[in-house]
Structures are given as structure tokens and as C-alpha cells.
Amino acid sequence: MKRYKYKINYKKLVGTIFSAISIAFLLWVGISWLDIVVDNTTTAQHASWNIFRLMLIKGGLL
């Protein structure tokens, strides 16, 4: 039985991790924007995970 040795390409790994985090962040912003648009057509409150709501709270505007 032959054993294979795998080398980790750290440059590619870092790039993949960075891409995954970037996509997750953009998805969060997009879903937050959609939450704002939908809530503005009703009297509903914005979700607690909404990035825009979190930024307003952190900035002391909400």
C-alpha cells in the first residue's frame, strides 16, 4: 500500500479563506439590505443581526 504525502499550499489556503469570509460578508450585507427594504414597506422592526442596525447602534444613532 502506497502512502501519499500532501503538502499544504498556504498561499492558496489563505486566499480561499479570505474569499469565503468576503463572500459571507457580502451575503450578510445583501440580506441586511433586503431586510431593510422589506421592513420599510411594513411596520416591522429590523432584525437584531442586521449590519446596518448594528452600525447605527455602535455609532450611537439608534
PDB file of N, CA, C and O in Angstrom, chain B, residues numbered from 101:
ATOM      1  N   MET B 101       0.838  -1.177   0.000  1.00  0.00           N
ATOM      2  CA  MET B 101       0.000   0.000   0.000  1.00  0.00           C
ATOM      3  C   MET B 101       0.886   1.243   0.000  1.00  0.00           C
ATOM      4  O   MET B 101       1.799   1.367   0.816  1.00  0.00           O
ATOM      5  N   LYS B 102       0.613   2.137  -0.898  1.00  0.00           N
ATOM      6  CA  LYS B 102       1.411   3.339  -1.063  1.00  0.00           C
ATOM      7  C   LYS B 102       0.819   4.482  -0.232  1.00  0.00           C
ATOM      8  O   LYS B 102      -0.390   4.712  -0.248  1.00  0.00           O
ATOM      9  N   ARG B 103       1.676   5.183   0.484  1.00  0.00           N
ATOM     10  CA  ARG B 103       1.233   6.329   1.270  1.00  0.00           C
ATOM     11  C   ARG B 103       1.542   7.603   0.501  1.00  0.00           C
ATOM     12  O   ARG B 103       2.618   7.757  -0.076  1.00  0.00           O
ATOM     13  N   TYR B 104       0.598   8.491   0.506  1.00  0.00           N
ATOM     14  CA  TYR B 104       0.775   9.767  -0.177  1.00  0.00           C
ATOM     15  C   TYR B 104       1.038  10.856   0.846  1.00  0.00           C
ATOM     16  O   TYR B 104       0.420  10.889   1.911  1.00  0.00           O
ATOM     17  N   LYS B 105       1.946  11.733   0.517  1.00  0.00           N
ATOM     18  CA  LYS B 105       2.213  12.883   1.373  1.00  0.00           C
ATOM     19  C   LYS B 105       1.622  14.110   0.693  1.00  0.00           C
ATOM     20  O   LYS B 105       1.858  14.371  -0.487  1.00  0.00           O
ATOM     21  N   TYR B 106       0.864  14.837   1.458  1.00  0.00           N
ATOM     22  CA  TYR B 106       0.229  16.040   0.929  1.00  0.00           C
ATOM     23  C   TYR B 106       0.935  17.268   1.473  1.00  0.00           C
ATOM     24  O   TYR B 106       1.229  17.355   2.666  1.00  0.00           O
ATOM     25  N   LYS B 107       1.200  18.200   0.600  1.00  0.00           N
ATOM     26  CA  LYS B 107       1.776  19.466   1.024  1.00  0.00           C
ATOM     27  C   LYS B 107       0.666  20.502   1.014  1.00  0.00           C
ATOM     28  O   LYS B 107      -0.122  20.587   0.072  1.00  0.00           O
ATOM     29  N   ILE B 108       0.621  21.269   2.059  1.00  0.00           N
ATOM     30  CA  ILE B 108      -0.382  22.319   2.151  1.00  0.00           C
ATOM     31  C   ILE B 108       0.162  23.570   1.476  1.00  0.00           C
ATOM     32  O   ILE B 108       1.236  24.064   1.819  1.00  0.00           O
ATOM     33  N   ASN B 109      -0.592  24.066   0.520  1.00  0.00           N
ATOM     34  CA  ASN B 109      -0.240  25.305  -0.149  1.00  0.00           C
ATOM     35  C   ASN B 109      -0.874  26.440   0.660  1.00  0.00           C
ATOM     36  O   ASN B 109      -2.054  26.751   0.496  1.00  0.00           O
ATOM     37  N   TYR B 110      -0.069  27.054   1.538  1.00  0.00           N
ATOM     38  CA  TYR B 110      -0.596  28.063   2.454  1.00  0.00           C
ATOM     39  C   TYR B 110      -1.094  29.306   1.727  1.00  0.00           C
ATOM     40  O   TYR B 110      -2.050  29.937   2.178  1.00  0.00           O
ATOM     41  N   LYS B 111      -0.480  29.661   0.640  1.00  0.00           N
ATOM     42  CA  LYS B 111      -0.915  30.825  -0.127  1.00  0.00           C
ATOM     43  C   LYS B 111      -2.331  30.601  -0.672  1.00  0.00           C
ATOM     44  O   LYS B 111      -3.177  31.493  -0.613  1.00  0.00           O
ATOM     45  N   LYS B 112      -2.572  29.412  -1.195  1.00  0.00           N
ATOM     46  CA  LYS B 112      -3.888  29.082  -1.730  1.00  0.00           C
ATOM     47  C   LYS B 112      -4.907  28.966  -0.598  1.00  0.00           C
ATOM     48  O   LYS B 112      -6.056  29.381  -0.753  1.00  0.00           O
ATOM     49  N   LEU B 113      -4.493  28.405   0.536  1.00  0.00           N
ATOM     50  CA  LEU B 113      -5.375  28.266   1.684  1.00  0.00           C
ATOM     51  C   LEU B 113      -5.811  29.630   2.211  1.00  0.00           C
ATOM     52  O   LEU B 113      -6.990  29.838   2.497  1.00  0.00           O
ATOM     53  N   VAL B 114      -4.866  30.556   2.339  1.00  0.00           N
ATOM     54  CA  VAL B 114      -5.188  31.908   2.808  1.00  0.00           C
ATOM     55  C   VAL B 114      -6.132  32.594   1.819  1.00  0.00           C
ATOM     56  O   VAL B 114      -7.081  33.262   2.228  1.00  0.00           O
ATOM     57  N   GLY B 115      -5.878  32.433   0.539  1.00  0.00           N
ATOM     58  CA  GLY B 115      -6.750  33.015  -0.479  1.00  0.00           C
ATOM     59  C   GLY B 115      -8.154  32.456  -0.421  1.00  0.00           C
ATOM     60  O   GLY B 115      -9.125  33.197  -0.575  1.00  0.00           O
ATOM     61  N   THR B 116      -8.273  31.158  -0.201  1.00  0.00           N
ATOM     62  CA  THR B 116      -9.582  30.517  -0.106  1.00  0.00           C
ATOM     63  C   THR B 116     -10.333  30.992   1.134  1.00  0.00           C
ATOM     64  O   THR B 116     -11.529  31.275   1.065  1.00  0.00           O
ATOM     65  N   ILE B 117      -9.641  31.079   2.262  1.00  0.00           N
ATOM     66  CA  ILE B 117     -10.266  31.552   3.494  1.00  0.00           C
ATOM     67  C   ILE B 117     -10.713  33.000   3.337  1.00  0.00           C
ATOM     68  O   ILE B 117     -11.821  33.352   3.742  1.00  0.00           O
ATOM     69  N   PHE B 118      -9.859  33.847   2.749  1.00  0.00           N
ATOM     70  CA  PHE B 118     -10.209  35.248   2.528  1.00  0.00           C
ATOM     71  C   PHE B 118     -11.429  35.364   1.612  1.00  0.00           C
ATOM     72  O   PHE B 118     -12.318  36.179   1.857  1.00  0.00           O
ATOM     73  N   SER B 119     -11.469  34.554   0.568  1.00  0.00           N
ATOM     74  CA  SER B 119     -12.610  34.578  -0.353  1.00  0.00           C
ATOM     75  C   SER B 119     -13.895  34.153   0.349  1.00  0.00           C
ATOM     76  O   SER B 119     -14.944  34.762   0.142  1.00  0.00           O
ATOM     77  N   ALA B 120     -13.822  33.123   1.169  1.00  0.00           N
ATOM     78  CA  ALA B 120     -15.001  32.642   1.887  1.00  0.00           C
ATOM     79  C   ALA B 120     -15.521  33.696   2.860  1.00  0.00           C
ATOM     80  O   ALA B 120     -16.730  33.898   2.968  1.00  0.00           O
ATOM     81  N   ILE B 121     -14.609  34.370   3.571  1.00  0.00           N
ATOM     82  CA  ILE B 121     -15.019  35.418   4.504  1.00  0.00           C
ATOM     83  C   ILE B 121     -15.622  36.598   3.746  1.00  0.00           C
ATOM     84  O   ILE B 121     -16.616  37.174   4.188  1.00  0.00           O
ATOM     85  N   SER B 122     -15.030  36.960   2.614  1.00  0.00           N
ATOM     86  CA  SER B 122     -15.549  38.067   1.806  1.00  0.00           C
ATOM     87  C   SER B 122     -16.940  37.765   1.272  1.00  0.00           C
ATOM     88  O   SER B 122     -17.818  38.627   1.305  1.00  0.00           O
ATOM     89  N   ILE B 123     -17.147  36.552   0.782  1.00  0.00           N
ATOM     90  CA  ILE B 123     -18.457  36.161   0.265  1.00  0.00           C
ATOM     91  C   ILE B 123     -19.490  36.161   1.388  1.00  0.00           C
ATOM     92  O   ILE B 123     -20.618  36.613   1.194  1.00  0.00           O
ATOM     93  N   ALA B 124     -19.109  35.656   2.562  1.00  0.00           N
ATOM     94  CA  ALA B 124     -20.032  35.639   3.702  1.00  0.00           C
ATOM     95  C   ALA B 124     -20.405  37.063   4.111  1.00  0.00           C
ATOM     96  O   ALA B 124     -21.565  37.332   4.422  1.00  0.00           O
ATOM     97  N   PHE B 125     -19.432  37.977   4.114  1.00  0.00           N
ATOM     98  CA  PHE B 125     -19.697  39.368   4.480  1.00  0.00           C
ATOM     99  C   PHE B 125     -20.629  40.025   3.461  1.00  0.00           C
ATOM    100  O   PHE B 125     -21.581  40.705   3.845  1.00  0.00           O
ATOM    101  N   LEU B 126     -20.368  39.831   2.182  1.00  0.00           N
ATOM    102  CA  LEU B 126     -21.226  40.412   1.144  1.00  0.00           C
ATOM    103  C   LEU B 126     -22.638  39.835   1.203  1.00  0.00           C
ATOM    104  O   LEU B 126     -23.612  40.550   0.967  1.00  0.00           O
ATOM    105  N   LEU B 127     -22.750  38.560   1.512  1.00  0.00           N
ATOM    106  CA  LEU B 127     -24.055  37.932   1.670  1.00  0.00           C
ATOM    107  C   LEU B 127     -24.801  38.535   2.860  1.00  0.00           C
ATOM    108  O   LEU B 127     -26.006  38.776   2.779  1.00  0.00           O
ATOM    109  N   TRP B 128     -24.096  38.778   3.957  1.00  0.00           N
ATOM    110  CA  TRP B 128     -24.678  39.404   5.149  1.00  0.00           C
ATOM    111  C   TRP B 128     -25.179  40.806   4.821  1.00  0.00           C
ATOM    112  O   TRP B 128     -26.283  41.176   5.219  1.00  0.00           O
ATOM    113  N   VAL B 129     -24.384  41.586   4.105  1.00  0.00           N
ATOM    114  CA  VAL B 129     -24.788  42.936   3.719  1.00  0.00           C
ATOM    115  C   VAL B 129     -26.018  42.878   2.804  1.00  0.00           C
ATOM    116  O   VAL B 129     -26.957  43.655   2.977  1.00  0.00           O
ATOM    117  N   GLY B 130     -26.011  41.968   1.841  1.00  0.00           N
ATOM    118  CA  GLY B 130     -27.142  41.841   0.927  1.00  0.00           C
ATOM    119  C   GLY B 130     -28.429  41.442   1.630  1.00  0.00           C
ATOM    120  O   GLY B 130     -29.491  42.001   1.353  1.00  0.00           O
ATOM    121  N   ILE B 131     -28.339  40.479   2.539  1.00  0.00           N
ATOM    122  CA  ILE B 131     -29.524  40.044   3.270  1.00  0.00           C
ATOM    123  C   ILE B 131     -29.996  41.142   4.221  1.00  0.00           C
ATOM    124  O   ILE B 131     -31.199  41.313   4.416  1.00  0.00           O
ATOM    125  N   SER B 132     -29.063  41.887   4.814  1.00  0.00           N
ATOM    126  CA  SER B 132     -29.433  43.010   5.677  1.00  0.00           C
ATOM    127  C   SER B 132     -30.151  44.087   4.882  1.00  0.00           C
ATOM    128  O   SER B 132     -31.149  44.645   5.339  1.00  0.00           O
ATOM    129  N   TRP B 133     -29.644  44.379   3.694  1.00  0.00           N
ATOM    130  CA  TRP B 133     -30.293  45.373   2.839  1.00  0.00           C
ATOM    131  C   TRP B 133     -31.710  44.920   2.478  1.00  0.00           C
ATOM    132  O   TRP B 133     -32.648  45.717   2.500  1.00  0.00           O
ATOM    133  N   LEU B 134     -31.855  43.637   2.148  1.00  0.00           N
ATOM    134  CA  LEU B 134     -33.167  43.095   1.825  1.00  0.00           C
ATOM    135  C   LEU B 134     -34.102  43.195   3.026  1.00  0.00           C
ATOM    136  O   LEU B 134     -35.285  43.489   2.859  1.00  0.00           O
ATOM    137  N   ASP B 135     -33.594  42.958   4.226  1.00  0.00           N
ATOM    138  CA  ASP B 135     -34.388  43.083   5.446  1.00  0.00           C
ATOM    139  C   ASP B 135     -34.863  44.523   5.624  1.00  0.00           C
ATOM    140  O   ASP B 135     -36.011  44.748   6.007  1.00  0.00           O
ATOM    141  N   ILE B 136     -34.002  45.494   5.353  1.00  0.00           N
ATOM    142  CA  ILE B 136     -34.364  46.912   5.461  1.00  0.00           C
ATOM    143  C   ILE B 136     -35.470  47.247   4.460  1.00  0.00           C
ATOM    144  O   ILE B 136     -36.457  47.891   4.815  1.00  0.00           O
ATOM    145  N   VAL B 137     -35.307  46.814   3.218  1.00  0.00           N
ATOM    146  CA  VAL B 137     -36.286  47.120   2.168  1.00  0.00           C
ATOM    147  C   VAL B 137     -37.648  46.512   2.509  1.00  0.00           C
ATOM    148  O   VAL B 137     -38.674  47.179   2.378  1.00  0.00           O
ATOM    149  N   VAL B 138     -37.661  45.265   2.939  1.00  0.00           N
ATOM    150  CA  VAL B 138     -38.921  44.604   3.267  1.00  0.00           C
ATOM    151  C   VAL B 138     -39.557  45.254   4.490  1.00  0.00           C
ATOM    152  O   VAL B 138     -40.771  45.453   4.514  1.00  0.00           O
ATOM    153  N   ASP B 139     -38.764  45.588   5.503  1.00  0.00           N
ATOM    154  CA  ASP B 139     -39.312  46.194   6.719  1.00  0.00           C
ATOM    155  C   ASP B 139     -39.804  47.611   6.475  1.00  0.00           C
ATOM    156  O   ASP B 139     -40.692  48.071   7.191  1.00  0.00           O
ATOM    157  N   ASN B 140     -39.263  48.318   5.495  1.00  0.00           N
ATOM    158  CA  ASN B 140     -39.715  49.676   5.217  1.00  0.00           C
ATOM    159  C   ASN B 140     -41.084  49.695   4.556  1.00  0.00           C
ATOM    160  O   ASN B 140     -41.745  50.733   4.544  1.00  0.00           O
ATOM    161  N   THR B 141     -41.518  48.578   4.012  1.00  0.00           N
ATOM    162  CA  THR B 141     -42.849  48.513   3.423  1.00  0.00           C
ATOM    163  C   THR B 141     -43.898  48.115   4.454  1.00  0.00           C
ATOM    164  O   THR B 141     -45.092  48.118   4.154  1.00  0.00           O
ATOM    165  N   THR B 142     -43.465  47.772   5.661  1.00  0.00           N
ATOM    166  CA  THR B 142     -44.379  47.405   6.746  1.00  0.00           C
ATOM    167  C   THR B 142     -43.966  48.169   8.001  1.00  0.00           C
ATOM    168  O   THR B 142     -43.087  49.029   7.949  1.00  0.00           O
ATOM    169  N   THR B 143     -44.591  47.858   9.108  1.00  0.00           N
ATOM    170  CA  THR B 143     -44.237  48.493  10.384  1.00  0.00           C
ATOM    171  C   THR B 143     -43.324  47.593  11.213  1.00  0.00           C
ATOM    172  O   THR B 143     -43.148  47.839  12.406  1.00  0.00           O
ATOM    173  N   ALA B 144     -42.750  46.573  10.621  1.00  0.00           N
ATOM    174  CA  ALA B 144     -41.908  45.617  11.347  1.00  0.00           C
ATOM    175  C   ALA B 144     -40.580  46.253  11.770  1.00  0.00           C
ATOM    176  O   ALA B 144     -40.118  47.220  11.164  1.00  0.00           O
ATOM    177  N   GLN B 145     -39.992  45.701  12.799  1.00  0.00           N
ATOM    178  CA  GLN B 145     -38.690  46.153  13.287  1.00  0.00           C
ATOM    179  C   GLN B 145     -37.591  45.413  12.529  1.00  0.00           C
ATOM    180  O   GLN B 145     -37.787  44.289  12.065  1.00  0.00           O
ATOM    181  N   HIS B 146     -36.445  46.054  12.413  1.00  0.00           N
ATOM    182  CA  HIS B 146     -35.318  45.418  11.742  1.00  0.00           C
ATOM    183  C   HIS B 146     -34.735  44.330  12.637  1.00  0.00           C
ATOM    184  O   HIS B 146     -34.781  44.437  13.863  1.00  0.00           O
ATOM    185  N   ALA B 147     -34.190  43.288  12.026  1.00  0.00           N
ATOM    186  CA  ALA B 147     -33.642  42.149  12.757  1.00  0.00           C
ATOM    187  C   ALA B 147     -32.414  42.560  13.568  1.00  0.00           C
ATOM    188  O   ALA B 147     -31.708  43.501  13.203  1.00  0.00           O
ATOM    189  N   SER B 148     -32.165  41.854  14.663  1.00  0.00           N
ATOM    190  CA  SER B 148     -31.041  42.191  15.546  1.00  0.00           C
ATOM    191  C   SER B 148     -29.688  41.923  14.896  1.00  0.00           C
ATOM    192  O   SER B 148     -28.685  42.505  15.309  1.00  0.00           O
ATOM    193  N   TRP B 149     -29.637  41.046  13.879  1.00  0.00           N
ATOM    194  CA  TRP B 149     -28.393  40.706  13.196  1.00  0.00           C
ATOM    195  C   TRP B 149     -28.117  41.628  12.010  1.00  0.00           C
ATOM    196  O   TRP B 149     -27.084  41.488  11.355  1.00  0.00           O
ATOM    197  N   ASN B 150     -29.020  42.566  11.721  1.00  0.00           N
ATOM    198  CA  ASN B 150     -28.879  43.444  10.568  1.00  0.00           C
ATOM    199  C   ASN B 150     -27.642  44.328  10.725  1.00  0.00           C
ATOM    200  O   ASN B 150     -27.494  45.022  11.730  1.00  0.00           O
ATOM    201  N   ILE B 151     -26.760  44.299   9.732  1.00  0.00           N
ATOM    202  CA  ILE B 151     -25.489  45.025   9.826  1.00  0.00           C
ATOM    203  C   ILE B 151     -25.695  46.535   9.928  1.00  0.00           C
ATOM    204  O   ILE B 151     -24.944  47.213  10.629  1.00  0.00           O
ATOM    205  N   PHE B 152     -26.691  47.062   9.243  1.00  0.00           N
ATOM    206  CA  PHE B 152     -26.937  48.499   9.285  1.00  0.00           C
ATOM    207  C   PHE B 152     -27.466  48.919  10.650  1.00  0.00           C
ATOM    208  O   PHE B 152     -27.104  49.982  11.156  1.00  0.00           O
ATOM    209  N   ARG B 153     -28.314  48.098  11.246  1.00  0.00           N
ATOM    210  CA  ARG B 153     -28.812  48.365  12.595  1.00  0.00           C
ATOM    211  C   ARG B 153     -27.662  48.299  13.600  1.00  0.00           C
ATOM    212  O   ARG B 153     -27.574  49.136  14.498  1.00  0.00           O
ATOM    213  N   LEU B 154     -26.785  47.312  13.451  1.00  0.00           N
ATOM    214  CA  LEU B 154     -25.645  47.181  14.359  1.00  0.00           C
ATOM    215  C   LEU B 154     -24.705  48.383  14.249  1.00  0.00           C
ATOM    216  O   LEU B 154     -24.174  48.855  15.254  1.00  0.00           O
ATOM    217  N   MET B 155     -24.501  48.876  13.018  1.00  0.00           N
ATOM    218  CA  MET B 155     -23.633  50.049  12.846  1.00  0.00           C
ATOM    219  C   MET B 155     -24.260  51.291  13.471  1.00  0.00           C
ATOM    220  O   MET B 155     -23.551  52.110  14.057  1.00  0.00           O
ATOM    221  N   LEU B 156     -25.567  51.441  13.355  1.00  0.00           N
ATOM    222  CA  LEU B 156     -26.246  52.597  13.950  1.00  0.00           C
ATOM    223  C   LEU B 156     -26.189  52.535  15.469  1.00  0.00           C
ATOM    224  O   LEU B 156     -25.996  53.564  16.116  1.00  0.00           O
ATOM    225  N   ILE B 157     -26.352  51.362  16.045  1.00  0.00           N
ATOM    226  CA  ILE B 157     -26.274  51.205  17.498  1.00  0.00           C
ATOM    227  C   ILE B 157     -24.859  51.510  17.977  1.00  0.00           C
ATOM    228  O   ILE B 157     -24.678  52.217  18.969  1.00  0.00           O
ATOM    229  N   LYS B 158     -23.860  50.982  17.281  1.00  0.00           N
ATOM    230  CA  LYS B 158     -22.455  51.209  17.656  1.00  0.00           C
ATOM    231  C   LYS B 158     -22.102  52.689  17.551  1.00  0.00           C
ATOM    232  O   LYS B 158     -21.339  53.208  18.366  1.00  0.00           O
ATOM    233  N   GLY B 159     -22.654  53.367  16.550  1.00  0.00           N
ATOM    234  CA  GLY B 159     -22.386  54.788  16.365  1.00  0.00           C
ATOM    235  C   GLY B 159     -23.191  55.685  17.277  1.00  0.00           C
ATOM    236  O   GLY B 159     -22.977  56.897  17.290  1.00  0.00           O
ATOM    237  N   GLY B 160     -24.110  55.125  18.038  1.00  0.00           N
ATOM    238  CA  GLY B 160     -24.915  55.893  18.976  1.00  0.00           C
ATOM    239  C   GLY B 160     -26.084  56.630  18.324  1.00  0.00           C
ATOM    240  O   GLY B 160     -26.669  57.522  18.940  1.00  0.00           O
ATOM    241  N   LEU B 161     -26.427  56.276  17.110  1.00  0.00           N
ATOM    242  CA  LEU B 161     -27.514  56.952  16.413  1.00  0.00           C
ATOM    243  C   LEU B 161     -28.866  56.266  16.599  1.00  0.00           C
ATOM    244  O   LEU B 161     -29.901  56.800  16.201  1.00  0.00           O
ATOM    245  N   LEU B 162     -28.849  55.091  17.200  1.00  0.00           N
ATOM    246  CA  LEU B 162     -30.096  54.340  17.370  1.00  0.00           C
ATOM    247  C   LEU B 162     -30.263  53.946  18.806  1.00  0.00           C
ATOM    248  O   LEU B 162     -31.253  53.304  19.159  1.00  0.00           O
TER     249      LEU B 162
END
